């Protein structure tokens, strides 16, 4: 269920071929699963003005209430 880090990075790279991603929309269980991977944690950064806003590879993350969800905008 959900997406793993390898699939996430592949989808981001594929998306970047057409245009730059603005944000990642991730279900809360999928986000929890990704947070358990150190390589994902190393690339997470916080917004200086709002500590609730997170970025992965400089792409804003939005967490949604659906359990296993992933989309790139």
HTML snippet that shows the backbone in 3Dmol.js (N, CA, C, O; Angstrom):
<script src="https://3Dmol.org/build/3Dmol-min.js"></script>
<div id="view" style="width:600px;height:400px;position:relative"></div>
<script>
const pdb = `
ATOM      1  N   UNK A   1       0.836  -1.181   0.000  1.00  0.00           N
ATOM      2  CA  UNK A   1       0.000   0.000   0.000  1.00  0.00           C
ATOM      3  C   UNK A   1       0.882   1.246   0.000  1.00  0.00           C
ATOM      4  O   UNK A   1       1.976   1.239   0.565  1.00  0.00           O
ATOM      5  N   UNK A   2       0.413   2.289  -0.621  1.00  0.00           N
ATOM      6  CA  UNK A   2       1.161   3.522  -0.655  1.00  0.00           C
ATOM      7  C   UNK A   2       2.302   3.467  -1.658  1.00  0.00           C
ATOM      8  O   UNK A   2       2.235   2.744  -2.652  1.00  0.00           O
ATOM      9  N   UNK A   3       3.323   4.219  -1.397  1.00  0.00           N
ATOM     10  CA  UNK A   3       4.459   4.353  -2.299  1.00  0.00           C
ATOM     11  C   UNK A   3       5.735   4.269  -1.478  1.00  0.00           C
ATOM     12  O   UNK A   3       5.765   4.716  -0.332  1.00  0.00           O
ATOM     13  N   UNK A   4       6.785   3.704  -2.051  1.00  0.00           N
ATOM     14  CA  UNK A   4       8.056   3.683  -1.330  1.00  0.00           C
ATOM     15  C   UNK A   4       8.960   4.789  -1.878  1.00  0.00           C
ATOM     16  O   UNK A   4       8.611   5.453  -2.854  1.00  0.00           O
ATOM     17  N   UNK A   5      10.109   4.984  -1.256  1.00  0.00           N
ATOM     18  CA  UNK A   5      11.000   6.086  -1.608  1.00  0.00           C
ATOM     19  C   UNK A   5      11.509   5.986  -3.040  1.00  0.00           C
ATOM     20  O   UNK A   5      11.610   6.998  -3.734  1.00  0.00           O
ATOM     21  N   UNK A   6      11.826   4.787  -3.483  1.00  0.00           N
ATOM     22  CA  UNK A   6      12.332   4.594  -4.839  1.00  0.00           C
ATOM     23  C   UNK A   6      11.273   5.010  -5.871  1.00  0.00           C
ATOM     24  O   UNK A   6      11.587   5.698  -6.843  1.00  0.00           O
ATOM     25  N   UNK A   7      10.030   4.592  -5.658  1.00  0.00           N
ATOM     26  CA  UNK A   7       8.936   4.961  -6.557  1.00  0.00           C
ATOM     27  C   UNK A   7       8.670   6.462  -6.504  1.00  0.00           C
ATOM     28  O   UNK A   7       8.397   7.080  -7.533  1.00  0.00           O
ATOM     29  N   UNK A   8       8.748   7.046  -5.320  1.00  0.00           N
ATOM     30  CA  UNK A   8       8.544   8.480  -5.149  1.00  0.00           C
ATOM     31  C   UNK A   8       9.546   9.268  -5.981  1.00  0.00           C
ATOM     32  O   UNK A   8       9.169  10.159  -6.742  1.00  0.00           O
ATOM     33  N   UNK A   9      10.822   8.933  -5.832  1.00  0.00           N
ATOM     34  CA  UNK A   9      11.866   9.636  -6.579  1.00  0.00           C
ATOM     35  C   UNK A   9      11.710   9.450  -8.085  1.00  0.00           C
ATOM     36  O   UNK A   9      11.952  10.383  -8.850  1.00  0.00           O
ATOM     37  N   UNK A  10      11.310   8.258  -8.517  1.00  0.00           N
ATOM     38  CA  UNK A  10      11.118   7.998  -9.939  1.00  0.00           C
ATOM     39  C   UNK A  10       9.980   8.847 -10.489  1.00  0.00           C
ATOM     40  O   UNK A  10      10.102   9.422 -11.571  1.00  0.00           O
ATOM     41  N   UNK A  11       8.872   8.931  -9.750  1.00  0.00           N
ATOM     42  CA  UNK A  11       7.743   9.731 -10.208  1.00  0.00           C
ATOM     43  C   UNK A  11       8.085  11.220 -10.242  1.00  0.00           C
ATOM     44  O   UNK A  11       7.641  11.935 -11.140  1.00  0.00           O
ATOM     45  N   UNK A  12       8.863  11.688  -9.279  1.00  0.00           N
ATOM     46  CA  UNK A  12       9.299  13.089  -9.284  1.00  0.00           C
ATOM     47  C   UNK A  12      10.179  13.358 -10.502  1.00  0.00           C
ATOM     48  O   UNK A  12       9.999  14.368 -11.181  1.00  0.00           O
ATOM     49  N   UNK A  13      11.124  12.466 -10.784  1.00  0.00           N
ATOM     50  CA  UNK A  13      12.003  12.634 -11.951  1.00  0.00           C
ATOM     51  C   UNK A  13      11.217  12.614 -13.250  1.00  0.00           C
ATOM     52  O   UNK A  13      11.482  13.412 -14.149  1.00  0.00           O
ATOM     53  N   UNK A  14      10.245  11.701 -13.360  1.00  0.00           N
ATOM     54  CA  UNK A  14       9.403  11.637 -14.550  1.00  0.00           C
ATOM     55  C   UNK A  14       8.579  12.910 -14.715  1.00  0.00           C
ATOM     56  O   UNK A  14       8.416  13.409 -15.828  1.00  0.00           O
ATOM     57  N   UNK A  15       8.064  13.428 -13.614  1.00  0.00           N
ATOM     58  CA  UNK A  15       7.256  14.647 -13.651  1.00  0.00           C
ATOM     59  C   UNK A  15       8.108  15.844 -14.065  1.00  0.00           C
ATOM     60  O   UNK A  15       7.639  16.720 -14.792  1.00  0.00           O
ATOM     61  N   UNK A  16       9.360  15.882 -13.604  1.00  0.00           N
ATOM     62  CA  UNK A  16      10.258  16.998 -13.921  1.00  0.00           C
ATOM     63  C   UNK A  16      10.586  17.071 -15.407  1.00  0.00           C
ATOM     64  O   UNK A  16      11.000  18.125 -15.889  1.00  0.00           O
ATOM     65  N   UNK A  17      10.413  15.979 -16.139  1.00  0.00           N
ATOM     66  CA  UNK A  17      10.667  15.998 -17.578  1.00  0.00           C
ATOM     67  C   UNK A  17       9.676  16.885 -18.306  1.00  0.00           C
ATOM     68  O   UNK A  17      10.013  17.446 -19.349  1.00  0.00           O
ATOM     69  N   UNK A  18       8.456  17.031 -17.788  1.00  0.00           N
ATOM     70  CA  UNK A  18       7.451  17.867 -18.434  1.00  0.00           C
ATOM     71  C   UNK A  18       7.375  19.255 -17.815  1.00  0.00           C
ATOM     72  O   UNK A  18       7.295  20.249 -18.536  1.00  0.00           O
ATOM     73  N   UNK A  19       7.399  19.335 -16.481  1.00  0.00           N
ATOM     74  CA  UNK A  19       7.393  20.636 -15.798  1.00  0.00           C
ATOM     75  C   UNK A  19       7.861  20.460 -14.363  1.00  0.00           C
ATOM     76  O   UNK A  19       7.966  19.338 -13.867  1.00  0.00           O
ATOM     77  N   UNK A  20       8.143  21.586 -13.693  1.00  0.00           N
ATOM     78  CA  UNK A  20       8.613  21.543 -12.311  1.00  0.00           C
ATOM     79  C   UNK A  20       7.440  21.282 -11.368  1.00  0.00           C
ATOM     80  O   UNK A  20       6.404  21.937 -11.478  1.00  0.00           O
ATOM     81  N   UNK A  21       7.589  20.341 -10.453  1.00  0.00           N
ATOM     82  CA  UNK A  21       6.517  20.075  -9.490  1.00  0.00           C
ATOM     83  C   UNK A  21       6.404  21.200  -8.471  1.00  0.00           C
ATOM     84  O   UNK A  21       7.410  21.730  -8.001  1.00  0.00           O
ATOM     85  N   UNK A  22       5.164  21.561  -8.134  1.00  0.00           N
ATOM     86  CA  UNK A  22       4.917  22.605  -7.145  1.00  0.00           C
ATOM     87  C   UNK A  22       4.757  22.028  -5.750  1.00  0.00           C
ATOM     88  O   UNK A  22       5.228  22.600  -4.767  1.00  0.00           O
ATOM     89  N   UNK A  23       4.075  20.867  -5.675  1.00  0.00           N
ATOM     90  CA  UNK A  23       3.903  20.244  -4.363  1.00  0.00           C
ATOM     91  C   UNK A  23       3.603  18.762  -4.508  1.00  0.00           C
ATOM     92  O   UNK A  23       3.132  18.283  -5.540  1.00  0.00           O
ATOM     93  N   UNK A  24       3.901  18.061  -3.417  1.00  0.00           N
ATOM     94  CA  UNK A  24       3.612  16.636  -3.311  1.00  0.00           C
ATOM     95  C   UNK A  24       2.421  16.493  -2.373  1.00  0.00           C
ATOM     96  O   UNK A  24       2.441  17.013  -1.258  1.00  0.00           O
ATOM     97  N   UNK A  25       1.396  15.799  -2.815  1.00  0.00           N
ATOM     98  CA  UNK A  25       0.236  15.553  -1.978  1.00  0.00           C
ATOM     99  C   UNK A  25       0.335  14.097  -1.526  1.00  0.00           C
ATOM    100  O   UNK A  25       0.269  13.174  -2.338  1.00  0.00           O
ATOM    101  N   UNK A  26       0.493  13.913  -0.223  1.00  0.00           N
ATOM    102  CA  UNK A  26       0.778  12.588   0.329  1.00  0.00           C
ATOM    103  C   UNK A  26      -0.229  12.248   1.421  1.00  0.00           C
ATOM    104  O   UNK A  26      -0.512  13.075   2.288  1.00  0.00           O
ATOM    105  N   UNK A  27      -0.767  11.035   1.379  1.00  0.00           N
ATOM    106  CA  UNK A  27      -1.654  10.546   2.430  1.00  0.00           C
ATOM    107  C   UNK A  27      -0.882  10.371   3.728  1.00  0.00           C
ATOM    108  O   UNK A  27       0.325  10.127   3.708  1.00  0.00           O
ATOM    109  N   UNK A  28      -1.569  10.493   4.849  1.00  0.00           N
ATOM    110  CA  UNK A  28      -0.868  10.490   6.132  1.00  0.00           C
ATOM    111  C   UNK A  28      -0.177   9.164   6.449  1.00  0.00           C
ATOM    112  O   UNK A  28       0.885   9.166   7.073  1.00  0.00           O
ATOM    113  N   UNK A  29      -0.747   8.041   6.041  1.00  0.00           N
ATOM    114  CA  UNK A  29      -0.082   6.751   6.287  1.00  0.00           C
ATOM    115  C   UNK A  29       1.123   6.583   5.364  1.00  0.00           C
ATOM    116  O   UNK A  29       2.150   6.044   5.775  1.00  0.00           O
ATOM    117  N   UNK A  30       1.001   7.037   4.140  1.00  0.00           N
ATOM    118  CA  UNK A  30       2.127   6.983   3.199  1.00  0.00           C
ATOM    119  C   UNK A  30       3.266   7.857   3.720  1.00  0.00           C
ATOM    120  O   UNK A  30       4.429   7.457   3.671  1.00  0.00           O
ATOM    121  N   UNK A  31       2.933   9.054   4.220  1.00  0.00           N
ATOM    122  CA  UNK A  31       3.947   9.951   4.776  1.00  0.00           C
ATOM    123  C   UNK A  31       4.639   9.308   5.978  1.00  0.00           C
ATOM    124  O   UNK A  31       5.858   9.400   6.124  1.00  0.00           O
ATOM    125  N   UNK A  32       3.863   8.667   6.821  1.00  0.00           N
ATOM    126  CA  UNK A  32       4.419   7.979   7.992  1.00  0.00           C
ATOM    127  C   UNK A  32       5.395   6.885   7.567  1.00  0.00           C
ATOM    128  O   UNK A  32       6.459   6.727   8.166  1.00  0.00           O
ATOM    129  N   UNK A  33       5.030   6.136   6.540  1.00  0.00           N
ATOM    130  CA  UNK A  33       5.903   5.077   6.025  1.00  0.00           C
ATOM    131  C   UNK A  33       7.201   5.665   5.466  1.00  0.00           C
ATOM    132  O   UNK A  33       8.283   5.127   5.698  1.00  0.00           O
ATOM    133  N   UNK A  34       7.085   6.763   4.734  1.00  0.00           N
ATOM    134  CA  UNK A  34       8.280   7.405   4.160  1.00  0.00           C
ATOM    135  C   UNK A  34       9.180   7.986   5.247  1.00  0.00           C
ATOM    136  O   UNK A  34      10.402   7.978   5.103  1.00  0.00           O
ATOM    137  N   UNK A  35       8.589   8.492   6.336  1.00  0.00           N
ATOM    138  CA  UNK A  35       9.378   9.087   7.413  1.00  0.00           C
ATOM    139  C   UNK A  35      10.254   8.056   8.128  1.00  0.00           C
ATOM    140  O   UNK A  35      11.195   8.426   8.830  1.00  0.00           O
ATOM    141  N   UNK A  36       9.959   6.793   7.959  1.00  0.00           N
ATOM    142  CA  UNK A  36      10.764   5.742   8.576  1.00  0.00           C
ATOM    143  C   UNK A  36      12.041   5.463   7.791  1.00  0.00           C
ATOM    144  O   UNK A  36      12.913   4.734   8.264  1.00  0.00           O
ATOM    145  N   UNK A  37      12.158   6.043   6.582  1.00  0.00           N
ATOM    146  CA  UNK A  37      13.346   5.831   5.756  1.00  0.00           C
ATOM    147  C   UNK A  37      14.299   7.009   5.936  1.00  0.00           C
ATOM    148  O   UNK A  37      13.922   8.161   5.719  1.00  0.00           O
ATOM    149  N   UNK A  38      15.538   6.713   6.336  1.00  0.00           N
ATOM    150  CA  UNK A  38      16.517   7.755   6.623  1.00  0.00           C
ATOM    151  C   UNK A  38      16.837   8.620   5.406  1.00  0.00           C
ATOM    152  O   UNK A  38      17.066   9.820   5.551  1.00  0.00           O
ATOM    153  N   UNK A  39      16.857   8.044   4.234  1.00  0.00           N
ATOM    154  CA  UNK A  39      17.159   8.821   3.024  1.00  0.00           C
ATOM    155  C   UNK A  39      16.080   9.869   2.777  1.00  0.00           C
ATOM    156  O   UNK A  39      16.377  10.959   2.289  1.00  0.00           O
ATOM    157  N   UNK A  40      14.842   9.553   3.106  1.00  0.00           N
ATOM    158  CA  UNK A  40      13.752  10.523   2.984  1.00  0.00           C
ATOM    159  C   UNK A  40      13.913  11.613   4.038  1.00  0.00           C
ATOM    160  O   UNK A  40      13.788  12.800   3.734  1.00  0.00           O
ATOM    161  N   UNK A  41      14.187  11.214   5.266  1.00  0.00           N
ATOM    162  CA  UNK A  41      14.355  12.171   6.363  1.00  0.00           C
ATOM    163  C   UNK A  41      15.490  13.156   6.098  1.00  0.00           C
ATOM    164  O   UNK A  41      15.386  14.332   6.449  1.00  0.00           O
ATOM    165  N   UNK A  42      16.570  12.686   5.484  1.00  0.00           N
ATOM    166  CA  UNK A  42      17.717  13.545   5.212  1.00  0.00           C
ATOM    167  C   UNK A  42      17.388  14.669   4.238  1.00  0.00           C
ATOM    168  O   UNK A  42      18.030  15.719   4.266  1.00  0.00           O
ATOM    169  N   UNK A  43      16.408  14.462   3.391  1.00  0.00           N
ATOM    170  CA  UNK A  43      16.060  15.456   2.365  1.00  0.00           C
ATOM    171  C   UNK A  43      14.868  16.327   2.758  1.00  0.00           C
ATOM    172  O   UNK A  43      14.475  17.219   2.006  1.00  0.00           O
ATOM    173  N   UNK A  44      14.295  16.070   3.932  1.00  0.00           N
ATOM    174  CA  UNK A  44      13.168  16.879   4.421  1.00  0.00           C
ATOM    175  C   UNK A  44      13.716  18.158   5.043  1.00  0.00           C
ATOM    176  O   UNK A  44      14.680  18.125   5.808  1.00  0.00           O
ATOM    177  N   UNK A  45      13.086  19.290   4.704  1.00  0.00           N
ATOM    178  CA  UNK A  45      13.460  20.559   5.329  1.00  0.00           C
ATOM    179  C   UNK A  45      12.194  21.290   5.754  1.00  0.00           C
ATOM    180  O   UNK A  45      11.108  21.019   5.244  1.00  0.00           O
ATOM    181  N   UNK A  46      12.344  22.216   6.689  1.00  0.00           N
ATOM    182  CA  UNK A  46      11.223  22.995   7.204  1.00  0.00           C
ATOM    183  C   UNK A  46      11.273  24.406   6.642  1.00  0.00           C
ATOM    184  O   UNK A  46      12.336  24.909   6.279  1.00  0.00           O
ATOM    185  N   UNK A  47      10.118  25.031   6.577  1.00  0.00           N
ATOM    186  CA  UNK A  47      10.015  26.421   6.172  1.00  0.00           C
ATOM    187  C   UNK A  47      10.505  27.291   7.335  1.00  0.00           C
ATOM    188  O   UNK A  47      10.189  27.019   8.493  1.00  0.00           O
ATOM    189  N   UNK A  48      11.269  28.326   7.025  1.00  0.00           N
ATOM    190  CA  UNK A  48      11.811  29.192   8.074  1.00  0.00           C
ATOM    191  C   UNK A  48      10.717  29.980   8.798  1.00  0.00           C
ATOM    192  O   UNK A  48      10.839  30.252   9.992  1.00  0.00           O
ATOM    193  N   UNK A  49       9.663  30.344   8.092  1.00  0.00           N
ATOM    194  CA  UNK A  49       8.596  31.144   8.690  1.00  0.00           C
ATOM    195  C   UNK A  49       7.504  30.313   9.346  1.00  0.00           C
ATOM    196  O   UNK A  49       6.874  30.762  10.303  1.00  0.00           O
ATOM    197  N   UNK A  50       7.274  29.110   8.841  1.00  0.00           N
ATOM    198  CA  UNK A  50       6.209  28.257   9.366  1.00  0.00           C
ATOM    199  C   UNK A  50       6.748  26.841   9.550  1.00  0.00           C
ATOM    200  O   UNK A  50       6.930  26.123   8.566  1.00  0.00           O
ATOM    201  N   UNK A  51       7.005  26.427  10.781  1.00  0.00           N
ATOM    202  CA  UNK A  51       7.594  25.105  11.018  1.00  0.00           C
ATOM    203  C   UNK A  51       6.680  23.936  10.646  1.00  0.00           C
ATOM    204  O   UNK A  51       7.141  22.795  10.603  1.00  0.00           O
ATOM    205  N   UNK A  52       5.388  24.193  10.376  1.00  0.00           N
ATOM    206  CA  UNK A  52       4.467  23.134   9.979  1.00  0.00           C
ATOM    207  C   UNK A  52       4.586  22.786   8.496  1.00  0.00           C
ATOM    208  O   UNK A  52       4.098  21.744   8.059  1.00  0.00           O
ATOM    209  N   UNK A  53       5.231  23.653   7.727  1.00  0.00           N
ATOM    210  CA  UNK A  53       5.401  23.417   6.294  1.00  0.00           C
ATOM    211  C   UNK A  53       6.707  22.670   6.072  1.00  0.00           C
ATOM    212  O   UNK A  53       7.762  23.079   6.557  1.00  0.00           O
ATOM    213  N   UNK A  54       6.622  21.576   5.337  1.00  0.00           N
ATOM    214  CA  UNK A  54       7.788  20.735   5.050  1.00  0.00           C
ATOM    215  C   UNK A  54       8.040  20.697   3.545  1.00  0.00           C
ATOM    216  O   UNK A  54       7.129  20.875   2.737  1.00  0.00           O
ATOM    217  N   UNK A  55       9.293  20.462   3.197  1.00  0.00           N
ATOM    218  CA  UNK A  55       9.701  20.337   1.802  1.00  0.00           C
ATOM    219  C   UNK A  55      10.517  19.065   1.615  1.00  0.00           C
ATOM    220  O   UNK A  55      11.291  18.684   2.494  1.00  0.00           O
ATOM    221  N   UNK A  56      10.348  18.417   0.489  1.00  0.00           N
ATOM    222  CA  UNK A  56      11.175  17.283   0.103  1.00  0.00           C
ATOM    223  C   UNK A  56      11.820  17.655  -1.213  1.00  0.00           C
ATOM    224  O   UNK A  56      11.133  17.871  -2.210  1.00  0.00           O
ATOM    225  N   UNK A  57      13.136  17.728  -1.217  1.00  0.00           N
ATOM    226  CA  UNK A  57      13.892  18.149  -2.403  1.00  0.00           C
ATOM    227  C   UNK A  57      13.356  19.479  -2.928  1.00  0.00           C
ATOM    228  O   UNK A  57      13.209  19.663  -4.136  1.00  0.00           O
ATOM    229  N   UNK A  58      13.065  20.402  -2.015  1.00  0.00           N
ATOM    230  CA  UNK A  58      12.581  21.745  -2.304  1.00  0.00           C
ATOM    231  C   UNK A  58      11.201  21.764  -2.944  1.00  0.00           C
ATOM    232  O   UNK A  58      10.831  22.740  -3.595  1.00  0.00           O
ATOM    233  N   UNK A  59      10.432  20.682  -2.760  1.00  0.00           N
ATOM    234  CA  UNK A  59       9.049  20.613  -3.235  1.00  0.00           C
ATOM    235  C   UNK A  59       8.163  20.562  -1.997  1.00  0.00           C
ATOM    236  O   UNK A  59       8.348  19.714  -1.124  1.00  0.00           O
ATOM    237  N   UNK A  60       7.208  21.469  -1.930  1.00  0.00           N
ATOM    238  CA  UNK A  60       6.325  21.556  -0.760  1.00  0.00           C
ATOM    239  C   UNK A  60       5.505  20.277  -0.609  1.00  0.00           C
ATOM    240  O   UNK A  60       5.023  19.713  -1.591  1.00  0.00           O
ATOM    241  N   UNK A  61       5.358  19.834   0.630  1.00  0.00           N
ATOM    242  CA  UNK A  61       4.576  18.635   0.942  1.00  0.00           C
ATOM    243  C   UNK A  61       3.242  19.052   1.560  1.00  0.00           C
ATOM    244  O   UNK A  61       3.200  19.873   2.476  1.00  0.00           O
ATOM    245  N   UNK A  62       2.157  18.476   1.047  1.00  0.00           N
ATOM    246  CA  UNK A  62       0.839  18.657   1.656  1.00  0.00           C
ATOM    247  C   UNK A  62       0.360  17.273   2.073  1.00  0.00           C
ATOM    248  O   UNK A  62       0.289  16.360   1.251  1.00  0.00           O
ATOM    249  N   UNK A  63       0.031  17.123   3.350  1.00  0.00           N
ATOM    250  CA  UNK A  63      -0.448  15.846   3.866  1.00  0.00           C
ATOM    251  C   UNK A  63      -1.975  15.893   3.896  1.00  0.00           C
ATOM    252  O   UNK A  63      -2.574  16.844   4.399  1.00  0.00           O
ATOM    253  N   UNK A  64      -2.592  14.839   3.345  1.00  0.00           N
ATOM    254  CA  UNK A  64      -4.055  14.762   3.290  1.00  0.00           C
ATOM    255  C   UNK A  64      -4.562  13.630   4.175  1.00  0.00           C
ATOM    256  O   UNK A  64      -3.789  12.780   4.618  1.00  0.00           O
ATOM    257  N   UNK A  65      -5.866  13.629   4.426  1.00  0.00           N
ATOM    258  CA  UNK A  65      -6.456  12.657   5.351  1.00  0.00           C
ATOM    259  C   UNK A  65      -6.676  11.275   4.742  1.00  0.00           C
ATOM    260  O   UNK A  65      -6.997  10.333   5.467  1.00  0.00           O
ATOM    261  N   UNK A  66      -6.512  11.137   3.438  1.00  0.00           N
ATOM    262  CA  UNK A  66      -6.613   9.798   2.844  1.00  0.00           C
ATOM    263  C   UNK A  66      -5.406   8.986   3.282  1.00  0.00           C
ATOM    264  O   UNK A  66      -4.295   9.513   3.342  1.00  0.00           O
ATOM    265  N   UNK A  67      -5.608   7.711   3.589  1.00  0.00           N
ATOM    266  CA  UNK A  67      -4.533   6.892   4.143  1.00  0.00           C
ATOM    267  C   UNK A  67      -3.372   6.720   3.175  1.00  0.00           C
ATOM    268  O   UNK A  67      -2.251   7.141   3.461  1.00  0.00           O
ATOM    269  N   UNK A  68      -3.639   6.107   2.042  1.00  0.00           N
ATOM    270  CA  UNK A  68      -2.580   5.778   1.083  1.00  0.00           C
ATOM    271  C   UNK A  68      -2.832   6.555  -0.194  1.00  0.00           C
ATOM    272  O   UNK A  68      -3.578   6.113  -1.067  1.00  0.00           O
ATOM    273  N   UNK A  69      -2.204   7.715  -0.294  1.00  0.00           N
ATOM    274  CA  UNK A  69      -2.435   8.604  -1.427  1.00  0.00           C
ATOM    275  C   UNK A  69      -1.131   9.264  -1.802  1.00  0.00           C
ATOM    276  O   UNK A  69      -0.330   9.612  -0.935  1.00  0.00           O
ATOM    277  N   UNK A  70      -0.912   9.440  -3.112  1.00  0.00           N
ATOM    278  CA  UNK A  70       0.249  10.183  -3.587  1.00  0.00           C
ATOM    279  C   UNK A  70      -0.079  10.824  -4.916  1.00  0.00           C
ATOM    280  O   UNK A  70      -0.618  10.181  -5.817  1.00  0.00           O
ATOM    281  N   UNK A  71       0.257  12.117  -5.029  1.00  0.00           N
ATOM    282  CA  UNK A  71       0.044  12.840  -6.276  1.00  0.00           C
ATOM    283  C   UNK A  71       1.045  13.979  -6.346  1.00  0.00           C
ATOM    284  O   UNK A  71       1.454  14.530  -5.323  1.00  0.00           O
ATOM    285  N   UNK A  72       1.432  14.321  -7.554  1.00  0.00           N
ATOM    286  CA  UNK A  72       2.344  15.438  -7.773  1.00  0.00           C
ATOM    287  C   UNK A  72       1.585  16.520  -8.534  1.00  0.00           C
ATOM    288  O   UNK A  72       0.905  16.227  -9.518  1.00  0.00           O
ATOM    289  N   UNK A  73       1.696  17.751  -8.090  1.00  0.00           N
ATOM    290  CA  UNK A  73       1.089  18.890  -8.803  1.00  0.00           C
ATOM    291  C   UNK A  73       2.163  19.800  -9.310  1.00  0.00           C
ATOM    292  O   UNK A  73       1.866  20.817  -9.937  1.00  0.00           O
TER     293      UNK A  73
END
`;
const viewer = $3Dmol.createViewer("view");
viewer.addModel(pdb, "pdb");
viewer.setStyle({}, {cartoon: {color: "spectrum"}});
viewer.zoomTo();
viewer.render();
</script>
